[in-house]
Amino acid sequence: MTTGASGPLSQAGDEQTSVDSPVPGHSPGATGSHSTSAFWTLFIGSIGVVYGDIGTSPLYALREAVMAASGGHGGIDRENLLGVLSLILWALTIIVTLKYVLVLLRADNDGEGGTLSLMALAQRSIGRQTQAIFLLGVCGAALFFGDAMITPAISVLSAVEGVKLIAPNFEPYVLSTTVVIIFGLFFAQSRGTAKVATWFGPIMVVWMVVMAVGGVIHIADEPHIFASVNPWYGVHFLATHGGTGLLALGAVFLSVTGAEALYADLGHFGKKPIQRAWLTLVFPALALNYLGQGALLLSDPTALENPFFRLYPEVTLPVIVMLATLATIIASQAVITGAFSLTRQAIQLRLLPRLDIRHTSESQEGQIYMPQVNKVLLVGVLFIVVLFGSSDRLATAYGIAVTGTMVVTACLAFIVAWKNWHWPLWAAVMLMAPFLVTDLVFFGANLIKVVEGGYVPLMIAVGFMISMWTWTRGTRILFEKTRRDDIPLQELVDRLEKKPPHRVAGTAIFLTSDPVTSPVALLHSLKHYKVLHEKNVMLTVVTANVPRVPDAERIKMEVISPSFSRVFMTFGYMDEPNVPKALALCRKQGWRFDIMSTSFFVSRRSIRAGRKSEMPLWQDNLFILLANNATDASEYFQIPTGRVVEIGAQIAV
């Protein structure tokens, strides 16, 4: 798999390629051990970032599940309520605790998690690239973007709706207030979240404690609510309610949305802090809150309109609503940050064109801001908020993207358990089959909601999948077309050494994704300038299927002739490609050069649709659009712009 190319340019990947061989690396999450102070910092931080989404699910999950179980009438039936609550508690136990916390956190790619990391690990495990694994990874990544647009919408809407309990006349302003908060949230992304993030953990710790206290207060109203811990109530409810049971099951899944963040943020916090936070605080707080809501509904069915906020005395509601709003903003921020990180991985793995990546923190490498992605997310979130208008209507659209991602994760995890952990096939099947079946059941239950709004995240995911498919297909076609006319590098070097053109002082570095053939920039330079530098370096930037590559493995040099050499520069898909900084490592291998007397030559291709294209016209146009929005190579690889020479050519795709 190749990654990134230059400008609107070399969509064939003239500057960068990738490898599947493992490169030893290191990541904070890989060690699994921390000092005591660092551990508690990561523990609190994980509560703010990792559990922000799932920690706000009690705002709407039980309400929507009970409404679905009653057929939309809102009546409270004791057995139905116990069944729905049992399904929620066991969904948290099976999907989050067993699948993610105890199993998937072990499937790290040198300390990194997430769908694309798992895809890369699965490919490494079997020793080659396969179309099936690639498609699974693309599908999971696309579905995540659907979730990234819906989570801020439903989270902020549900929190703002709580104001109606304090001021009933506020209802006409719920939508406009939500839009203002979302605008502010996305506008703040360019400022960076490093400083604000320091408050995420403590605020969410308070939120978890408040949820637990609210639940405990009302459990005493109906202690029989503990009967819902018995899974028989959940199974009996599904067995006796047919289609209504499936609708309720789709709503039950709202309680575990955000579980993917457990795995996606593994590299930021490490396995042990995430596990300890879930088992000691988050899971107990969620369970107690759901039990408290259930007990409240049994004792007061009129509380169904908003059971979460009704847990608390009316005098405390302003504080609770404010805290809920902060919690939902934090949950939204976590998903937005995850979208930025996932996009960067997709760019490095060449699923998307290079986009502008800005680092907003000097100390935290993971704190990045991507303007183009931010704009797309903002437009998508605002569209969803206006389209649905309320959290209960939006709940019908929620869940499909997340369940789809979980199905993909289970399939990839099976491959890792079998090939990477070297488990017998039967053992890998026994481990992952129950999780996959559970995920498929929830996915099927959510598919029922497609017509009512579930089509929205599916359309978003399909849009991203088409974009990634078009980009990978277009770059492959372009690469094959250009290679037909390329001259083998060794052949060109032999000619130039025997009959060299006029020499000029200094070093020329030609960026190319294909180290075997002559770079277009070199050929055009010879054609138009008819000169050759004293030293010429063919530089290929390689992306490995590991998160990070240590400096010791960064550079590989080969001498082709007295005036030509080849350099391979390897980065992990979580590394920041910095060519000048990496070139400094060449000095350790004996290559002396002066950056101020070095010129970087980059091929810039202007792409147009060909008459006999291998892609349909709409896909050609989409590929050209993506290429035209790609970030300039010199900026992406952090090459000083004053040292870059771009040589263009027009090519039909």
Stockholm file with secondary structure:
# STOCKHOLM 1.0

chainA/1-653         MTTGASGPLSQAGDEQTSVDSPVPGHSPGATGSHSTSAFWTLFIGSIGVVYGDIGTSPLYALREAVMAASGGHGGIDRENLLGVLSLILWALTIIVTLKYVLVLLRADNDGEGGTLSLMALAQRSIGRQTQAIFLLGVCGAALFFGDAMITPAISVLSAVEGVKLIAPNFEPYVLSTTVVIIFGLFFAQSRGTAKVATWFGPIMVVWMVVMAVGGVIHIADEPHIFASVNPWYGVHFLATHGGTGLLALGAVFLSVTGAEALYADLGHFGKKPIQRAWLTLVFPALALNYLGQGALLLSDPTALENPFFRLYPEVTLPVIVMLATLATIIASQAVITGAFSLTRQAIQLRLLPRLDIRHTSESQEGQIYMPQVNKVLLVGVLFIVVLFGSSDRLATAYGIAVTGTMVVTACLAFIVAWKNWHWPLWAAVMLMAPFLVTDLVFFGANLIKVVEGGYVPLMIAVGFMISMWTWTRGTRILFEKTRRDDIPLQELVDRLEKKPPHRVAGTAIFLTSDPVTSPVALLHSLKHYKVLHEKNVMLTVVTANVPRVPDAERIKMEVISPSFSRVFMTFGYMDEPNVPKALALCRKQGWRFDIMSTSFFVSRRSIRAGRKSEMPLWQDNLFILLANNATDASEYFQIPTGRVVEIGAQIAV
#=GR chainA/1-653 SS CCCCCSSSCCTTTSSEEEECSCCCCCCHHHHCCCCHHHHHHHHHHHHHHTTTTGGGGGGTHHHHHHHHHTTTSCCCCHHHHHHHHHHHHHHIIIIIIIIIIIIGGGCCBTTBCSHHHHHHHHHHHHTSCCHHHHHHHHHHHHHHHHHHHHHHHHHHHHHHTTHHHHCGGGGGGHHHHHHHHHHHHHHGGGGCSHHHHHHHHHHHHHHHHHHHHHHHHHHTTCGGGGGGGSHHHHHHHHHHHHHHHHHHHHHHGGGGTTTHHHHHTHHHHCHHHHHHHIIIIIHHHHHHHHHHHHHHHHHCGGGGGSTTGGGSCGGGHHHHHHHHHHHHHHHHHHHHHHHHHHHHHHHHTTSSCCCCCEECCSSCTTCEECHHHHHHHHHHHHHHHHHHCSHHHHTTTSSHHHHHHHHHHHHHHHHIIIIISCCCHHHHHHHHHHHHHHHHHHHHHHHTTIIIIIHHHHHHHHHHHHHHHHHHHHHHHHHHHHHHTCCBHHHHHHHHHHSCCEEEEEEEEEECSCTTBCCHHHHHHHHHHCEEEEEEEEEEEEEESSSCCCGGGTEEEEEEETTEEEEEEEEETTSCCCHHHHHGGGGGGTCCCCGGGEEEEEEEEEEECCTTCSSCHHHHHHHHHHHHTSCCHHHHTTCCGGGEEEEEEEEEC
#=GC SS_cons         CCCCCSSSCCTTTSSEEEECSCCCCCCHHHHCCCCHHHHHHHHHHHHHHTTTTGGGGGGTHHHHHHHHHTTTSCCCCHHHHHHHHHHHHHHIIIIIIIIIIIIGGGCCBTTBCSHHHHHHHHHHHHTSCCHHHHHHHHHHHHHHHHHHHHHHHHHHHHHHTTHHHHCGGGGGGHHHHHHHHHHHHHHGGGGCSHHHHHHHHHHHHHHHHHHHHHHHHHHTTCGGGGGGGSHHHHHHHHHHHHHHHHHHHHHHGGGGTTTHHHHHTHHHHCHHHHHHHIIIIIHHHHHHHHHHHHHHHHHCGGGGGSTTGGGSCGGGHHHHHHHHHHHHHHHHHHHHHHHHHHHHHHHHTTSSCCCCCEECCSSCTTCEECHHHHHHHHHHHHHHHHHHCSHHHHTTTSSHHHHHHHHHHHHHHHHIIIIISCCCHHHHHHHHHHHHHHHHHHHHHHHTTIIIIIHHHHHHHHHHHHHHHHHHHHHHHHHHHHHHTCCBHHHHHHHHHHSCCEEEEEEEEEECSCTTBCCHHHHHHHHHHCEEEEEEEEEEEEEESSSCCCGGGTEEEEEEETTEEEEEEEEETTSCCCHHHHHGGGGGGTCCCCGGGEEEEEEEEEEECCTTCSSCHHHHHHHHHHHHTSCCHHHHTTCCGGGEEEEEEEEEC
//
